[in-house]
Amino acid sequence: MESCCENVKAVRRSKEEKKLLRKQIKASHTLLKHEGISTVSQPTKSLVVANGGLGNGVSREQLQDVLGEVGEVEILVMPPHKPYALVTYRSEVSAQRGHALNGRQLQRGDQIVTLYLSYVNTVDSELWGCVDLPPGLVLVEEFVSPEEEALLLDAIDWTSHDEDVTVQKVLKHRRVKHFGYEFRYDNNNVDKDKPLPGGLPQVCVPVLERCVRDRHTEVMPDQLTVNQYQSGQGIPPHVDTHSAFEDLILSLSLGAKTVMDFRHPEGRSVAVVLPRRSLLVMKGESRYLWTHGITPRKFDVVPACDPKSPAAVTSDLSNHSNLTLSRRGTRTSLTFRKVRRTPCDCGYPSACDSQQPPAPPSPPFLPRSQTDACRLEAEFVHRVYEEIACHFSSTRHSPWPRVCHFLSSLEPGSILADVGCGNGKYLGVNPDVIAVGCDRSSALVQICSERGFQAFVSDALNVPLRSDTCDACISIAVIHHLSTQKRRQAVVEELARLLRPGGRALIYVWAVEQEYNKQKSKYLKETRQQGPTGDNTAQDLSGIATDAHNTAQDLSAIATDAHNTAQDLSGIATDCTKVHRETESPAKLSVHTNRTAFNSQDLLVPWHLKGGRRGGSQAPAPSPVFHRYYHVFQKGELEELCVRVRGVAIQRSYHDQGNWCVILKKTGDR
């Protein structure tokens, strides 16, 4: 019986060994396929350690301790962000003992990493040559003393919100303070005519005087941006705006070190370690052409510090035989710049905003306040209709049948108010009623007058008519131009105020659902110029692509490489960090492509002006394009809006050719 148990144990050990061998072979194949590393079967002095790289979160110290258990390590190469390491022992015997570590497990935080070792012919640490810094980039280590560092950090009071001295913001990836001038993230520039009265902190003056004395700069900066980064935070790759600042940029790193990534437009990249208390000087090509940024993560790959020489930390990451992981701390950077007073004439026009043709205005943001909403509607509703009134009117001549049915049902002598009457196409539908219209556009009201209709200029939010006087009100394709729910509801409340008890109101708004009950609206089907909602055009305009930025990883997501080598090795994460321009503001409105389904509720719809601007005699070439703001309604949204209004009841709601519609009746209960 005892002999049988021993045989079972022997079989079990054999299965485990076979499983380990299969994984080792798989790791070798993966290294050959993705990294070009060939393993050999015969013993040598050198080994490749799959799953033992910085890209797995294994530090140099941790791996060195394991490999050093079996012999003296001569060379240990750990390439940045790779899922493997290369080791050469002093003797082949030690390497054979190291090979026996195959299957050794390491604790990495909450996870276990299994090492797979295979022989390789040689390890040449010279394969990764020295990487030059970008031209014009200078790093000065220990530029300030620990005492000066403490004074500078104490001078940055994050609890103070004195807007007379500084501007403080909490951004998505960091905290920021501005001195001298505010740097605005909505337009990536400064208000050069609006200096902050506090100027730069006095504690910075000795540091800046030393910069001048050491010839790092010839002029004293007048703008300071202070960024505070917690562990795991960073800043997307960017080039400081050419038109905002002069050539030289000085950046002081305090509190902790980090790694800043520089990238040339052609793809070359350089990772630079910024030690604590160091000064980074950017000028020329490094300032104007290369992007710089900090990947959000909690660990950095940095040169290992020799215990015998604590000052050995440098900016050079090209020596892969001396790299390890460093946990990030809280870092504060002081970036000094000189505000530019004349256009930039640098030698890098492809990256220079001063030397580029004017860019088209960027789409506006969703309003976050009443003031924002008023500005948005003034620019993208009121102004647009003033400009396009004649062309707009020429496309709006056919009343919609179901609106006509509502108007025809009114008793003779009824008083009708058309709020947002446009060119007045509904004012003459029922000649037996007393109809009056109002519109925010004076140009459209003038067209109504020329056609013999009674109309006046008025905002739908405040119609100058007496309360409880109208038998009926209509609001056709108007409320969707209001940019907040509160303002849209206010228009319904104004309609209710105008109605007498028992009076009715008809409301039409543009619908998200342009295909309803398996029927496409005319808006999607038609290719002619006139659309069914009275608010659509036939011209197409490509949608504007929005910037996106992905959040970066912590230690468990440190990158491997573009080929996902690590997917075939256990416990390896992939570095797919794709950081683009940072979004510090509310969401931008997208530009809709006409005659297509809606992909958002708040958007801009293009109008290509034909026949010139209002009052013009010649048609411009090419035709100007205007953008009108819309909030398109989802199913049930209009009803939900109306039930919030006291004193009215919904008689009927329906979908009509891409519009949501309701008929309200005033109950008199206010």
Disulfide bonds with the S-S distance in Angstrom:
none
